[in-house]
């Protein structure tokens, strides 16, 4: 990942680098979490955009505690709606809500985004 980031013509924002490196470092655990909760969907079968968004959001939920759960989910859902399939927003929303319940069980309320 460091080689890819170093070859970019413009340096990415620091948080983008944090996300990329975090997903790379924790990808096995992230993929296990997604696979466990994605009933009847393998990672290979998911649209590429959905898979990338799920990985980044799962990293944030598990390893970036200062980012609010609602922000993680709503940002991923909006990106899925804009850049993936018609069903991707609801798919990403439901899957991330389930993963958030596992990774952040102490939160009082976790409301799924509409």
C-alpha positions as CSV (number, residue, x, y, z in Angstrom):
1,X,0.0,0.0,0.0
2,X,2.8,2.4,0.8
3,X,4.2,2.0,-2.7
4,X,0.8,2.9,-4.2
5,X,0.4,5.9,-2.0
6,X,3.9,7.1,-2.9
7,X,3.2,6.9,-6.6
8,X,0.1,9.1,-6.5
9,X,0.6,12.4,-8.3
10,X,-0.9,14.3,-5.4
11,X,-0.5,13.3,-1.8
12,X,-3.8,12.0,-0.3
13,X,-5.3,13.6,2.8
14,X,-3.9,12.1,6.0
15,X,-7.1,10.4,6.9
16,X,-7.3,8.7,3.5
17,X,-3.9,7.3,4.1
18,X,-5.0,6.1,7.6
19,X,-8.0,4.3,6.1
20,X,-5.9,2.7,3.3
21,X,-3.2,1.5,5.7
22,X,-5.7,0.4,8.4
23,X,-7.7,-1.7,6.0
24,X,-4.5,-3.3,4.7
25,X,-3.2,-4.0,8.2
26,X,-6.5,-5.5,9.5
27,X,-7.9,-6.9,6.2
28,X,-8.2,-10.5,7.4
29,X,-10.2,-9.5,10.5
30,X,-12.3,-7.0,8.5
31,X,-13.1,-9.5,5.8
32,X,-14.0,-12.1,8.4
33,X,-16.4,-9.7,10.1
34,X,-18.0,-8.7,6.7
35,X,-18.3,-12.4,5.6
36,X,-19.8,-13.5,8.9
37,X,-22.6,-11.0,8.7
38,X,-23.2,-10.9,4.9
39,X,-25.7,-13.7,4.8
40,X,-25.8,-15.4,1.4
41,X,-23.2,-13.0,0.0
42,X,-19.5,-13.8,-0.4
43,X,-17.0,-11.0,-0.6
44,X,-16.2,-12.0,-4.2
45,X,-19.8,-11.7,-5.2
46,X,-20.3,-8.1,-3.8
47,X,-19.9,-5.1,-6.1
48,X,-16.3,-3.8,-5.9
49,X,-17.5,-0.4,-4.6
50,X,-19.6,-2.0,-1.9
51,X,-16.8,-4.2,-0.8
52,X,-14.4,-1.3,-0.6
53,X,-16.9,0.8,1.4
54,X,-17.6,-2.0,3.7
55,X,-13.9,-2.6,4.4
56,X,-13.3,1.1,5.1
57,X,-16.3,1.5,7.3
58,X,-15.6,-1.7,9.2
59,X,-12.1,-0.5,9.9
60,X,-13.5,2.8,11.2
61,X,-16.0,1.0,13.4
62,X,-13.4,-1.4,14.8
63,X,-10.3,0.8,15.0
64,X,-11.3,4.4,14.9
65,X,-13.4,4.9,18.1
66,X,-13.5,8.7,17.7
67,X,-15.5,8.5,14.5
68,X,-19.2,8.3,15.5
69,X,-21.1,5.2,14.4
70,X,-23.8,7.2,12.7
71,X,-21.2,9.1,10.7
72,X,-19.4,5.9,9.6
73,X,-22.7,4.3,8.4
74,X,-24.3,7.4,6.8
75,X,-21.1,8.3,4.8
76,X,-20.8,4.7,3.5
77,X,-24.5,4.5,2.6
78,X,-24.4,7.8,0.8
79,X,-21.3,6.8,-1.2
80,X,-22.9,3.4,-2.0
81,X,-26.0,5.2,-3.2
82,X,-24.0,7.5,-5.4
83,X,-21.4,5.1,-6.8
84,X,-22.8,1.6,-6.8
85,X,-26.0,-0.3,-7.5
86,X,-29.6,0.7,-6.8
87,X,-29.7,-1.8,-3.9
88,X,-26.3,-1.0,-2.5
89,X,-27.3,1.7,0.0
90,X,-29.7,-0.5,1.9
91,X,-27.3,-3.5,1.7
92,X,-24.4,-1.4,3.1
93,X,-26.6,0.1,5.7
94,X,-27.9,-3.2,7.1
95,X,-24.6,-4.9,7.1
96,X,-22.7,-2.1,8.8
97,X,-25.5,-1.7,11.4
98,X,-25.0,-5.4,12.3
99,X,-21.2,-5.1,12.4
100,X,-21.5,-1.9,14.5
101,X,-23.6,-3.8,17.1
102,X,-20.9,-6.3,17.4
103,X,-17.9,-3.9,17.4
104,X,-19.5,-1.1,19.5
105,X,-22.0,-2.9,21.8
106,X,-21.8,-0.2,24.5
107,X,-23.5,2.5,22.4
108,X,-26.9,3.4,23.8
109,X,-28.7,3.5,20.4
110,X,-27.7,2.5,16.9
111,X,-30.2,3.7,14.5
112,X,-30.0,2.5,10.9
113,X,-30.0,5.2,8.3
114,X,-33.2,5.6,6.1
